[in-house]
Amino acid sequence: MTSAVQSPGPIATSTTLQTSVIAATASSPIATIATVTKTSVLPSATATSSSCPADLVPGNFEFPHLIVPVDSAQPDKAGGTSYNGTVSSTVSSIFNFDIHPSFAGKTCSLVFLLPTQDKLVMSAYTLSGTGSIDVAQLIAPATQSTSYNTVPAVKSELGATSVEPGSGYVIATQACAAGETIAFELSATRSLALDYFQNYDAPAIGLYIS
């Protein structure tokens, strides 16, 4: 959610990429163009920041309450639940977020954070290949029984983001869906493969709503 805070954790500075994504807003069912912002994660003692992607303030962000991997190579296999976010040439991951009612009337951003390996204490990841991560909002949340063949339809395409270690990305910003469960699917393009343990302990890694 949008707020200005003094962060005890990593602070991010932003530079605009020459990339645009499709993002729907609560006030209009028609998708609009939003700019993807790339942020570099810096040491904690720098300054205050407004709406910093890397700034996960307790009580002011949502982590996924269910992560479901699905595999096109095993299209009828239920993904179950996972602690990892995984994307590859065949695997995509669906993230369910339960948005707290207290977020009503506020603005939320979907952010993706990927610190460098040496900064991580409680997590780790593998990253290989070339390509980007495609993000889509789905019309309904996943369940532990969701398979590749039963993934809910896409509500809106949020575009492709090229991820680099040590960076964070604002994928979309819109009115908070307070009191609702919403879902996003991450998939890979080309040969990109990423597998990481989702963890919000500083430095946070993975997909969040803030």
Disulfide bonds with the S-S distance in Angstrom:
Cys108-Cys176 1.88
